Amino acid sequence: MTTCGEMLMEILESYGVDTVFGIPGVHTLELYRGLQRADMRHVTPRHEQGAGFMADGYARVTGKPGVCLIITGPGMTNITTAMGQAYGDSIPMLVISSTNAIGEAGLQEGHLHELRNQRDLVAGVSAFSQTVLRPADLPGVLARAFAVFNGARPRPVHIEIPIDVFALPTEGINRGVPVYASRPGPSPSAINEAADWLAGAKRPLIFLGGGTVDGAPEAQALAERLGAPTALTINAKGVLPSGHALSCGSYIPYAPMRDYLAKADVILAVGTEMGETDYDVYRKGAFTLSGKLIRIDIEPDQTARNYRADLAITSDAGLAMAALDSALAERGVQNDMDVGAKIAEAIRTQSEAEVGEWTSVHKPWLDAISAAFEYPIIVGDSTQPVYSGNHIYEAPKPRSYFNSATGYGTLGYGLPAAIGAKVAAPDRPVVCISGDGGILFTIGELASAVEGKVGIAILLWNNQGYKTISDYMIADQIAPIGCLEYTPDFLTIARGFGCEAEKVDSPAALTDALKAAHGRDIPTLIEVQG
């Protein structure tokens, strides 16, 4: 007999799932019965929030959904923060949980792990949440989940199954075949109108967001055809390769970009929310737009948020950019890149000068990572070097730089997300950048990394507290209450988990330490005095 729990794992395997993150419990035993028969890797975090962050990091590197197996009640309350981060950054995540038996659910009789309503709990951090009451419904519900991941704006999906349904037989149930939804393409009439606007533009400008990470070749071709200065949001780093002549970098909130934007006659924003953490991190207010705004997004109503489009195109970013490039080619557009390159260079140079003072303390350490590796994956927490890196660091390729300082902005993300990234790309160097405050949220995941032989490097920026918050409090004449007056001995803690650990006092020493760490199958914690 094949149980519902076993069938679930079979279906996941048919969709190409090769890794799951979870903590087994008495309510999920049937899932693990199925897992023992599947050709999947199971990574065991030490907290369900860690499972969610690991799945997030795995998904950002691979583009595939990170899958989590979570118990009823406390497992779900623990993972909702990670789901919130993934929701805010449009990351595909499949959270499969148990729930109380059909005859017990919602009665509030004190059953183990009982919540009044798990689906209500996760409604705000998921594309949808579905209860499976019959095994025959499971293939269709999973098909819906993968349709979201593959064909729409990717976000977390939650599927819960009562513990008594897990054990039901599945003989005679049609599992079907995996269905991969295609992403929507653009309206030809909208593309033609956009192409007309861009063909006639004298001062075009492009914004590329995280929705373009799978459309890097199309983005580069379009930017070069238009000769347009092109800005990258934090999650779009690498879509134009580092050093590209048309790249304005990720200096969107600063005066040089704001000044040029006021002069641009056509602005093309692709796959970006145009939200606060990329466009107005210092809350100076909205940009002044004098030109026409074209927005391309896979989610229709996104084009009316923050900055309302003059022309809205609902489409996958890569498909729309390819169509635009083709339409411009038909119109004979092939602009000289020199003008746009000079504008981009000026924006970069002036922006570097504007942020130079506060980023100068972090830049040598970020440069040290680049000196150690050609194609590193950098995974950041919410910490000072990451705040600088969000603007001054240039990633060599897409899906190589991400952190939790955008959107939802949680703490504790860096370490487990880096573990997930390394599981996804075991041959690439993965560097976690975390602060002493943030790493304490999830430091137990060092045990998971040692157990799983996940050889990440951790750059621990130790400034003895929540330094950014205390600086804000002091500037506002507030005593820095609660900003951590005590920090532990991180080297001893890391070694106690079975990690390598050392302290370095120069960027050159960091480069050497990172190179040595890359050959290990255990984490290496490298402490820097912030």
C-alpha positions as CSV (number, residue, x, y, z in Angstrom):
1,M,0.0,0.0,0.0
2,T,1.2,3.5,-0.9
3,T,0.1,6.1,1.6
4,C,-0.8,9.7,0.9
5,G,2.4,10.8,2.5
6,E,4.4,8.5,0.2
7,M,2.5,9.6,-2.9
8,L,3.3,13.2,-2.0
9,M,7.0,12.5,-2.1
10,E,6.7,10.7,-5.4
11,I,4.9,13.6,-7.0
12,L,7.5,16.1,-5.7
13,E,10.2,13.9,-7.2
14,S,8.4,13.9,-10.6
15,Y,8.6,17.8,-10.5
16,G,12.4,17.6,-10.1
17,V,12.6,18.3,-6.4
18,D,15.9,16.9,-5.2
19,T,16.3,18.6,-1.8
20,V,14.0,19.2,1.2
21,F,14.5,21.1,4.4
22,G,12.7,20.0,7.5
23,I,12.5,18.8,11.1
24,P,10.6,15.5,11.5
25,G,7.9,15.3,14.2
26,V,5.2,12.9,15.2
27,H,2.7,14.6,12.9
28,T,4.9,14.2,9.8
29,L,6.0,10.6,10.1
30,E,4.3,9.5,6.9
31,L,6.2,12.1,4.9
32,Y,9.4,10.6,6.1
33,R,8.2,7.1,5.2
34,G,7.9,8.5,1.7
35,L,11.2,10.3,1.9
36,Q,13.2,7.1,2.6
37,R,12.1,5.8,-0.8
38,A,12.8,9.0,-2.7
39,D,16.0,10.1,-4.3
40,M,16.1,13.4,-2.4
41,R,18.5,15.0,0.0
42,H,17.1,15.9,3.4
43,V,18.7,18.8,5.3
44,T,17.8,19.1,9.0
45,P,17.9,22.6,10.4
46,R,17.7,23.3,14.1
47,H,14.7,25.6,13.9
48,E,11.9,25.8,11.4
49,Q,12.8,29.5,10.6
50,G,16.1,28.1,9.6
51,A,14.4,25.6,7.3
52,G,12.6,28.5,5.6
53,F,15.7,30.6,5.2
54,M,17.6,27.6,3.8
55,A,14.9,27.0,1.3
56,D,15.0,30.7,0.4
57,G,18.7,30.6,-0.3
58,Y,18.4,27.4,-2.3
59,A,15.6,28.9,-4.4
60,R,17.5,32.2,-5.1
61,V,20.5,30.3,-6.5
62,T,18.6,27.6,-8.5
63,G,15.4,29.4,-9.5
64,K,13.6,26.2,-8.3
65,P,11.2,26.2,-5.3
66,G,12.8,25.5,-1.9
67,V,10.7,22.8,-0.2
68,C,10.1,22.6,3.5
69,L,8.5,19.8,5.6
70,I,7.0,21.3,8.8
71,I,5.0,20.1,11.7
72,T,1.6,21.4,12.8
73,G,1.4,24.4,15.1
74,P,4.7,25.6,16.4
75,G,6.5,24.5,13.2
76,M,4.2,26.8,11.2
77,T,4.5,29.8,13.6
78,N,8.3,29.4,13.5
79,I,8.5,29.4,9.7
80,T,6.2,32.4,8.9
81,T,9.1,34.9,9.3
82,A,11.0,33.1,6.6
83,M,7.9,32.9,4.4
84,G,7.4,36.7,4.9
85,Q,11.0,37.4,3.6
86,A,10.4,35.1,0.6
87,Y,7.0,36.7,-0.1
88,G,8.5,40.2,0.0
89,D,11.3,39.2,-2.5
90,S,9.2,37.0,-4.8
91,I,10.9,33.7,-3.9
92,P,9.3,30.3,-4.7
93,M,8.9,28.2,-1.6
94,L,6.7,25.2,-0.9
95,V,5.8,24.6,2.7
96,I,4.2,21.3,3.4
97,S,2.8,20.8,6.8
98,S,0.7,18.5,8.8
99,T,-2.4,19.7,10.7
100,N,-4.6,18.1,13.3
101,A,-6.8,15.2,12.3
102,I,-10.1,16.0,10.5
103,G,-12.2,15.1,13.6
104,E,-10.0,17.3,15.9
105,A,-9.3,20.4,13.8
106,G,-10.7,23.6,15.1
107,L,-12.3,22.2,18.2
108,Q,-9.8,23.9,20.6
109,E,-9.8,20.8,22.8
110,G,-6.0,21.1,23.6
111,H,-4.8,18.6,21.0
112,L,-1.0,18.5,20.4
113,H,0.3,21.4,18.3
114,E,-3.3,22.7,17.8
115,L,-3.8,26.0,16.1
116,R,-7.2,27.6,15.6
117,N,-6.5,28.0,11.9
118,Q,-3.1,27.5,10.2
119,R,-4.3,28.8,6.9
120,D,-5.3,32.1,8.4
121,L,-1.9,32.3,10.0
122,V,0.0,32.1,6.7
123,A,-2.5,33.9,4.5
124,G,-0.5,37.1,4.4
125,V,2.8,35.4,3.5
126,S,1.7,33.0,0.8
127,A,0.3,33.0,-2.7
128,F,-2.2,30.5,-1.4
129,S,-2.7,28.0,1.5
130,Q,-4.7,24.8,0.8
131,T,-5.9,22.0,3.1
132,V,-5.9,18.6,1.4
133,L,-8.8,16.5,2.8
134,R,-8.6,13.7,0.3
135,P,-5.6,12.0,-1.2
136,A,-7.1,12.2,-4.7
137,D,-6.9,16.1,-4.4
138,L,-3.2,16.1,-3.8
139,P,-1.9,15.9,-7.4
140,G,-4.1,18.9,-8.4
141,V,-3.1,21.0,-5.5
142,L,0.6,20.4,-6.2
143,A,0.1,21.2,-9.8
144,R,-1.4,24.6,-8.7
145,A,1.6,25.2,-6.5
146,F,4.1,24.6,-9.4
147,A,1.9,26.7,-11.7
148,V,2.6,29.6,-9.3
149,F,6.3,28.9,-9.2
150,N,6.8,28.5,-12.9
151,G,4.1,30.7,-14.5
152,A,3.3,33.6,-12.2
153,R,5.0,35.8,-9.7
154,P,6.8,33.2,-7.5
155,R,5.9,33.3,-3.8
156,P,5.5,30.8,-1.0
157,V,2.7,28.2,-1.2
158,H,1.5,26.3,1.9
159,I,-0.2,22.9,1.7
160,E,-1.4,21.3,4.9
161,I,-2.6,17.7,5.3
162,P,-4.4,16.3,8.3
163,I,-2.4,13.6,10.1
164,D,-5.0,11.0,9.5
165,V,-5.1,11.8,5.7
166,F,-1.4,11.3,5.5
167,A,-1.8,7.6,6.2
168,L,-4.7,6.9,3.8
169,P,-4.2,4.6,0.8
170,T,-3.8,6.0,-2.7
171,E,-4.5,3.0,-4.9
172,G,-6.3,4.0,-8.1
173,I,-5.5,7.7,-7.8
174,N,-4.3,9.3,-11.0
175,R,-1.1,11.1,-10.2
176,G,-1.0,12.7,-13.7
177,V,2.2,14.0,-15.2
178,P,4.1,17.1,-14.1
179,V,2.6,20.3,-15.6
180,Y,4.9,23.2,-16.2
181,A,3.0,26.4,-16.8
182,S,4.5,28.7,-19.3
183,R,5.1,32.3,-18.3
184,P,2.9,35.0,-19.9
185,G,4.2,36.8,-23.0
186,P,3.5,40.5,-23.8
187,S,0.7,42.0,-25.8
188,P,2.0,42.7,-29.3
189,S,0.2,46.1,-29.4
190,A,1.7,47.1,-26.1
191,I,5.2,46.1,-27.3
192,N,4.7,48.2,-30.5
193,E,3.7,51.2,-28.5
194,A,6.6,50.8,-26.1
195,A,9.0,50.4,-29.0
196,D,7.7,53.6,-30.6
197,W,8.3,55.5,-27.4
198,L,11.8,54.1,-26.9
199,A,12.7,54.5,-30.6
200,G,11.9,58.2,-30.3
201,A,13.6,58.7,-26.9
202,K,16.5,61.1,-26.6
203,R,17.3,60.3,-22.9
204,P,16.1,56.8,-22.2
205,L,16.7,55.1,-18.8
206,I,16.2,51.5,-17.8
207,F,15.6,50.1,-14.3
208,L,16.1,46.3,-13.9
209,G,14.6,44.6,-10.9
210,G,14.8,41.1,-9.4
211,G,12.2,39.9,-11.9
212,T,14.9,40.1,-14.6
213,V,17.4,37.6,-13.1
214,D,16.4,34.9,-15.6
215,G,16.5,37.4,-18.5
216,A,20.0,38.7,-18.3
217,P,20.9,38.1,-22.0
218,E,17.7,39.9,-23.1
219,A,18.3,42.7,-20.7
220,Q,21.9,43.3,-21.9
221,A,20.9,43.1,-25.5
222,L,18.0,45.6,-25.0
223,A,20.2,48.1,-23.0
224,E,22.9,48.0,-25.7
225,R,20.4,48.5,-28.6
226,L,19.0,51.6,-26.8
227,G,22.4,52.7,-25.5
228,A,20.5,53.4,-22.3
229,P,22.0,54.0,-18.9
230,T,20.7,51.1,-16.8
231,A,20.3,50.9,-13.0
232,L,20.1,47.6,-11.1
233,T,18.1,47.0,-8.0
234,I,19.8,45.0,-5.2
235,N,18.1,41.8,-6.3
236,A,19.1,42.4,-9.9
237,K,22.8,42.7,-9.3
238,G,24.7,40.7,-12.0
239,V,21.9,41.0,-14.6
240,L,24.4,43.4,-16.3
241,P,27.9,42.0,-15.6
242,S,30.2,44.0,-13.3
243,G,31.9,46.7,-15.2
244,H,29.4,46.9,-18.0
245,A,29.7,50.4,-19.7
246,L,25.9,51.1,-19.4
247,S,25.5,50.0,-15.8
248,C,24.7,52.8,-13.3
249,G,25.2,50.3,-10.5
250,S,22.7,50.1,-7.6
251,Y,22.8,53.8,-6.6
252,I,19.2,54.4,-7.3
253,P,18.3,56.4,-4.1
254,Y,21.1,58.9,-4.5
255,A,21.1,62.4,-6.0
256,P,22.9,61.6,-9.3
257,M,20.3,59.1,-10.3
258,R,17.4,61.2,-9.0
259,D,18.8,64.2,-11.0
260,Y,19.1,62.3,-14.3
261,L,15.7,60.6,-13.8
262,A,14.1,64.0,-13.8
263,K,15.5,64.6,-17.2
264,A,14.8,61.2,-18.8
265,D,12.1,61.3,-21.4
266,V,11.3,57.6,-21.4
267,I,11.9,55.3,-18.4
268,L,11.6,51.5,-18.8
269,A,11.2,49.7,-15.4
270,V,11.3,45.9,-15.7
271,G,10.5,43.4,-13.0
272,T,10.8,45.8,-10.2
273,E,8.4,47.0,-7.5
274,M,10.1,50.4,-7.5
275,G,9.8,50.1,-3.7
276,E,11.4,51.9,-0.7
277,T,14.4,49.6,0.0
278,D,15.7,50.1,-3.6
279,Y,14.4,53.5,-4.6
280,D,13.9,55.5,-1.4
281,V,15.9,53.9,1.4
282,Y,16.4,57.2,3.1
283,R,12.7,58.2,2.7
284,K,13.4,61.4,0.8
285,G,10.2,61.1,-1.1
286,A,9.2,60.1,-4.6
287,F,11.3,60.7,-7.7
288,T,10.3,63.5,-10.0
289,L,9.3,61.9,-13.3
290,S,9.0,64.2,-16.3
291,G,9.1,61.5,-18.9
292,K,6.9,58.6,-19.8
293,L,7.1,55.5,-17.6
294,I,6.8,52.0,-19.1
295,R,6.5,49.2,-16.6
296,I,6.9,45.5,-17.3
297,D,5.8,43.1,-14.6
298,I,4.4,39.6,-14.4
299,E,1.8,40.8,-11.9
300,P,-0.6,43.3,-13.4
301,D,-1.5,45.4,-10.4
302,Q,2.2,45.9,-9.6
303,T,2.4,48.3,-12.5
304,A,0.1,50.7,-10.6
305,R,1.9,50.6,-7.3
306,N,4.5,53.2,-6.1
307,Y,4.9,54.8,-9.5
308,R,1.9,54.4,-11.8
309,A,2.8,53.5,-15.4
310,D,1.9,55.4,-18.5
311,L,2.2,52.1,-20.3
312,A,1.8,48.8,-18.4
313,I,2.9,45.5,-19.9
314,T,2.0,42.3,-18.1
315,S,4.6,39.7,-19.1
316,D,7.6,37.6,-18.1
317,A,10.5,40.0,-18.1
318,G,12.7,38.0,-20.5
319,L,9.9,37.5,-23.0
320,A,9.0,41.2,-23.0
321,M,12.5,42.4,-23.3
322,A,13.2,40.0,-26.2
323,A,10.0,41.2,-27.9
324,L,11.0,44.9,-27.4
325,D,14.5,44.3,-28.7
326,S,13.0,42.6,-31.8
327,A,10.5,45.5,-32.4
328,L,13.3,48.0,-32.0
329,A,15.5,46.1,-34.5
330,E,12.6,46.2,-37.0
331,R,12.5,50.0,-36.6
332,G,16.2,50.1,-37.3
333,V,17.2,51.3,-33.8
334,Q,20.8,50.7,-32.9
335,N,21.9,53.6,-30.8
336,D,25.5,54.6,-30.1
337,M,26.4,53.3,-26.6
338,D,29.0,56.1,-26.0
339,V,26.5,58.7,-24.8
340,G,24.7,56.3,-22.5
341,A,28.0,55.0,-21.2
342,K,29.3,58.5,-20.3
343,I,26.0,59.2,-18.4
344,A,26.3,55.9,-16.6
345,E,29.9,56.5,-15.7
346,A,29.0,60.0,-14.4
347,I,26.2,58.6,-12.2
348,R,28.5,55.9,-10.8
349,T,31.4,58.2,-10.1
350,Q,29.2,60.9,-8.5
351,S,27.3,58.3,-6.5
352,E,30.5,56.7,-5.3
353,A,31.6,60.1,-4.0
354,E,28.3,60.7,-2.3
355,V,28.4,57.4,-0.4
356,G,32.2,57.2,-0.1
357,E,32.5,58.3,3.5
358,W,30.1,55.9,5.1
359,T,30.9,52.9,2.8
360,S,34.7,53.3,3.0
361,V,35.0,51.2,6.2
362,H,33.3,48.3,4.5
363,K,34.6,48.5,0.9
364,P,38.0,46.9,1.6
365,W,36.4,43.9,3.1
366,L,34.0,43.4,0.2
367,D,36.9,43.8,-2.2
368,A,38.7,41.1,-0.2
369,I,35.9,38.7,-1.1
370,S,36.3,39.6,-4.8
371,A,40.0,39.1,-4.5
372,A,39.5,35.6,-3.1
373,F,37.0,34.4,-5.7
374,E,36.0,35.1,-9.3
375,Y,32.4,34.0,-9.0
376,P,31.3,34.0,-5.3
377,I,27.8,33.8,-4.0
378,I,27.4,36.4,-1.3
379,V,24.5,35.9,1.1
380,G,23.9,38.7,3.6
381,D,22.0,39.4,6.8
382,S,20.8,42.8,7.8
383,T,24.2,44.2,8.8
384,Q,26.4,47.3,8.1
385,P,28.7,45.8,5.4
386,V,25.6,44.5,3.6
387,Y,24.0,47.9,3.6
388,S,27.2,49.2,1.9
389,G,27.4,46.3,-0.4
390,N,23.9,46.8,-1.6
391,H,25.1,49.9,-3.3
392,I,28.9,49.5,-4.0
393,Y,29.3,45.8,-4.7
394,E,28.9,44.6,-8.3
395,A,28.0,40.9,-8.7
396,P,29.7,39.0,-11.6
397,K,26.5,37.2,-12.6
398,P,22.8,37.0,-11.5
399,R,21.7,35.0,-8.5
400,S,25.1,35.7,-6.9
401,Y,24.3,38.4,-4.3
402,F,21.2,38.6,-2.1
403,N,20.3,39.4,1.5
404,S,17.5,40.1,3.9
405,A,18.0,43.9,4.0
406,T,15.5,44.4,1.2
407,G,11.7,44.2,1.5
408,Y,10.8,42.4,4.7
409,G,14.1,43.0,6.3
410,T,14.5,40.3,8.8
411,L,17.5,39.4,11.0
412,G,19.0,35.9,11.2
413,Y,18.7,35.2,7.5
414,G,22.3,35.2,6.4
415,L,23.6,31.9,7.9
416,P,20.8,29.5,7.0
417,A,20.2,31.1,3.6
418,A,23.9,30.7,2.9
419,I,23.6,27.0,3.8
420,G,20.8,26.6,1.4
421,A,22.8,28.4,-1.3
422,K,25.8,26.1,-0.8
423,V,23.5,23.0,-0.9
424,A,22.2,24.4,-4.3
425,A,25.7,25.2,-5.7
426,P,28.2,22.9,-3.8
427,D,31.1,23.8,-6.2
428,R,30.9,27.6,-5.9
429,P,32.3,29.6,-2.9
430,V,29.5,30.8,-0.7
431,V,30.2,33.7,1.7
432,C,27.8,34.7,4.4
433,I,28.1,38.2,5.8
434,S,26.4,38.6,9.1
435,G,26.6,40.8,12.2
436,D,27.1,39.7,15.7
437,G,23.5,40.6,16.5
438,G,21.9,38.9,13.5
439,I,23.9,35.6,13.7
440,L,22.6,35.0,17.2
441,F,19.1,34.7,15.9
442,T,20.0,31.5,14.0
443,I,23.5,30.5,15.2
444,G,22.2,26.9,16.0
445,E,22.2,26.3,12.2
446,L,26.0,25.9,12.4
447,A,25.2,22.4,13.7
448,S,23.1,21.7,10.6
449,A,26.0,22.9,8.3
450,V,28.5,20.7,10.1
451,E,26.2,17.7,10.0
452,G,25.5,18.3,6.3
453,K,29.1,19.0,5.4
454,V,28.2,22.4,4.0
455,G,31.5,24.3,3.7
456,I,30.4,28.0,3.7
457,A,32.5,30.9,4.9
458,I,31.0,33.3,7.4
459,L,32.3,36.8,7.6
460,L,31.2,37.9,11.1
461,W,31.1,41.7,11.4
462,N,31.4,42.1,15.2
463,N,30.6,45.7,16.3
464,Q,29.3,44.6,19.7
465,G,25.6,45.2,19.3
466,Y,22.9,46.6,17.1
467,K,25.2,49.4,15.9
468,T,23.0,50.8,13.2
469,I,20.0,51.0,15.5
470,S,22.0,52.5,18.4
471,D,23.4,55.2,15.9
472,Y,19.9,56.1,14.9
473,M,18.7,56.3,18.5
474,I,21.6,58.5,19.5
475,A,21.1,60.7,16.5
476,D,17.4,61.1,17.7
477,Q,18.6,61.8,21.2
478,I,17.3,58.4,22.5
479,A,19.4,56.4,24.9
480,P,20.4,53.1,23.0
481,I,18.4,50.9,25.3
482,G,18.3,47.2,24.3
483,C,21.1,47.4,21.7
484,L,23.1,44.5,23.1
485,E,25.7,45.4,25.7
486,Y,27.1,41.9,25.7
487,T,28.4,39.7,22.9
488,P,29.7,36.2,23.4
489,D,33.0,34.6,22.3
490,F,32.0,33.6,18.8
491,L,35.2,31.7,18.0
492,T,34.7,29.4,20.9
493,I,31.1,28.9,20.0
494,A,31.9,28.1,16.4
495,R,34.6,25.6,17.4
496,G,32.2,24.0,19.8
497,F,29.8,23.3,16.9
498,G,32.7,21.7,15.0
499,C,33.5,24.6,12.7
500,E,36.8,26.2,11.9
501,A,37.1,29.7,13.3
502,E,39.6,32.6,13.3
503,K,39.9,36.3,13.7
504,V,41.5,38.5,11.0
505,D,42.6,42.1,11.3
506,S,43.1,43.1,7.6
507,P,41.3,42.6,4.3
508,A,44.4,40.8,2.9
509,A,44.1,38.3,5.8
510,L,40.4,37.9,5.0
511,T,41.2,37.0,1.4
512,D,43.7,34.3,2.6
513,A,41.2,32.9,5.1
514,L,38.5,32.7,2.5
515,K,40.7,30.8,0.0
516,A,41.6,28.3,2.7
517,A,37.9,27.9,3.7
518,H,36.7,27.0,0.2
519,G,38.3,23.6,0.3
520,R,36.6,22.5,3.6
521,D,33.4,20.6,4.1
522,I,32.6,22.4,7.3
523,P,31.8,26.1,7.9
524,T,34.6,28.5,8.6
525,L,33.7,31.5,10.8
526,I,36.0,34.5,10.2
527,E,35.5,37.3,12.7
528,V,36.3,40.9,11.8
529,Q,36.2,43.7,14.4
530,G,33.6,46.2,13.1
